[in-house]
Amino acid sequence: MERNIFITGYPGFVGSKVVDLFLEENNPLTKDDNILLHALVHEDFYQAAVSKVSQLSKSSQDRITLIKGDLCEDNFGLPETKIQELSEAVNEIIHIAAVYRLDVEETLAYKTNVIGTRNILSFALGIKSLRTLTHISSIIVSGKRKGIIFEDQLAHDAGFHNHYESTKHYSEVLMEGYKDKLPIVILRPAVIAGDSMTGAIGKYDGPYYTIKLYHKMRFFPGFLVPLFGAHSSSYLNVVPVDYIAKSIVYISKQPEAIGRTFHLADKHPLTYHEYFTLVHEKIFGKGRKISMPLWIEKIMKWMPLWMARIMGVSKAGSMYLNHVSFYDTKNTDEILEGSGVTCPSFQSYLDAMVAFVKENPDIPMSI
């Protein structure tokens, strides 16, 4: 299959994993495909992208073109002739680029997540031979909804915890509005961890906050280090980046995916209590533990940012400790059946995450 793919989000963490998979020699997910990539890269990240491409094999370098542009500008800030050239060459779009911080301010979130999506849709409408437009959304479009969240559910009036949630929701609403005009596929990843084999991640985020914090306190006796989340029955739905990347590469080429939405989530997630307990035991060993008082967990969201940074905890993430939601994966299970792409259990790669933090203590956190 000839796959001329316009992709955003490179050289970001997820985008880089997806590009590497597309260019990987003898990849069973792409063995019958002739792939050419057209990567839209903001000028602030262009040199990093050039550096990444220079490390690829010659055959891989020949199959990726970097395009310096701005997702948030009309026509990506490119000349009309370049847009016309791309429109004639491209037959797939994979839109990954977004602002992923829970504490992002509204203007930046709206500009990147909403206006950027509008510009992708405008570009897609000009492509006559478009096979699929794959939009990478997030499970957090469910906002403050609780209970079981199904893949075909989007609209709700429950509200949102932050501007990241609301703008990702709005961007998906935009995509939904064009499903009658464009071959749209929507993927909603859960919280993204590092590679399941190496634990590697670009910046410490999500589940890494606790690992990093406990690692800082590793010289204390374990029974003196409070166990977070002891009062929480909420689920921490985490998936490794390699599972996300493989799912994107595979699902984006499936005709039966068009018009549908897929949760890229762990169907057997841990509760926060189970997660914090596992991490605590990985760092301090099994033994007596003291629980963080509930009142401290409740006031964490009011903690000054400077204090959160010193402690290595996420203010924005603390509000999810008591938000009980479960993400159904029926569509994803069906389409990935027989593909060889499966979501590993969190327990199977926690050791890799902990080892990576121990070996790389100076990697910055995203807070």
GIDAQUI-V697653 format. One record per helix or strand of 2 or more residues. SS is the DSSP state (a for helix, b for strand). FROM is the first residue (numbers start at 1). LEN is the number of residues. Records with the same first field share a line. If there is no record, write none. Layout:
SS=FROM-LEN + FROM-LEN
//
This chain:
b=2-6 + 34-8 + 64-5 + 92-4 + 132-5 + 147-3 + 184-6 + 191-3 + 235-2 + 238-3 + 261-4 + 270-2 + 325-3
a=13-11 + 43-12 + 58-4 + 74-4 + 80-10 + 106-20 + 139-4 + 163-14 + 208-9 + 222-3 + 241-11 + 255-3 + 272-13 + 294-9 + 305-7 + 315-8 + 330-7 + 346-14
//
